[in-house]
Amino acid sequence: MFRYFCQVLLTKKWGISIKKESLSQINQGLKIPRDYYI
């Protein structure tokens, strides 16, 4: 159960950072589509 909880937290954390990264890339005019699956 604890392991699953950690996995969910990590996935959310990565999802947020990836969204920020892709947003900043779009703002810079670099449209690089990236799909991350954990």
trRosetta pair geometry for C-beta under 8 A, 3 or more apart (Angstrom, degrees):
i j d omega theta_ij theta_ji phi_ij phi_ji
1 4 5.8 -53 -151 32 30 111
1 5 6.5 33 150 -21 63 105
2 5 5.5 -53 -152 33 34 115
2 6 6.5 35 151 -19 66 103
3 6 5.8 -53 -153 34 32 111
3 7 6.4 33 149 -22 64 106
4 7 5.5 -53 -150 33 33 114
4 8 6.5 34 152 -20 65 103
5 8 5.9 -54 -152 33 31 111
5 9 6.5 31 151 -18 64 106
6 9 5.6 -55 -150 36 33 112
6 10 6.2 32 153 -19 67 107
7 10 5.8 -54 -147 37 30 111
7 11 6.3 32 154 -21 64 107
7 38 7.9 179 -171 130 91 127
8 11 5.7 -54 -148 35 30 112
8 12 6.4 28 155 -17 64 105
9 12 5.9 -58 -151 37 30 108
9 13 6.2 31 152 -21 65 109
10 13 5.6 -55 -146 36 31 114
10 14 6.2 27 157 -15 66 107
10 38 7.4 -164 113 176 104 166
11 14 6.0 -56 -146 39 28 107
11 15 6.1 33 153 -24 63 109
11 38 5.4 -150 -106 56 93 143
12 15 5.5 -55 -146 35 30 115
12 16 6.4 30 156 -20 65 104
13 16 6.1 -56 -154 33 28 109
13 17 6.5 18 154 -11 64 109
14 17 5.8 -60 -146 41 33 106
14 18 5.9 32 156 -21 68 109
14 36 6.8 -116 149 118 120 146
14 38 6.6 104 64 -45 155 139
15 18 5.8 -57 -144 37 26 110
15 19 6.4 30 155 -21 62 105
16 19 5.8 -54 -151 33 30 112
16 20 6.5 28 153 -17 64 105
17 20 5.7 -52 -149 36 34 112
17 21 6.3 36 151 -22 65 106
18 21 5.5 -52 -146 36 33 113
18 22 6.2 28 157 -15 66 106
18 34 7.1 -130 -165 99 109 120
18 36 5.6 -126 -109 21 158 136
19 22 6.0 -58 -145 39 28 105
19 23 6.2 30 155 -21 64 109
20 23 5.7 -56 -147 36 29 113
20 24 6.3 26 156 -18 65 106
21 24 6.0 -57 -150 36 28 107
21 25 6.4 28 152 -20 63 107
22 25 5.5 -52 -147 35 34 114
22 26 6.4 36 153 -21 66 103
22 32 7.7 -130 -126 72 79 77
22 34 6.4 -145 -88 41 112 105
23 26 5.8 -54 -149 35 32 110
23 27 6.4 34 151 -21 64 106
24 27 5.5 -51 -148 35 34 115
24 28 6.4 30 152 -16 65 106
25 28 5.7 -59 -150 40 32 108
25 30 4.6 -79 -173 80 87 97
25 31 7.1 133 130 -97 101 27
25 32 5.7 -71 164 30 150 97
26 29 7.7 52 -179 -70 32 17
26 30 7.5 -100 -76 66 25 53
26 31 6.0 50 -110 -97 73 74
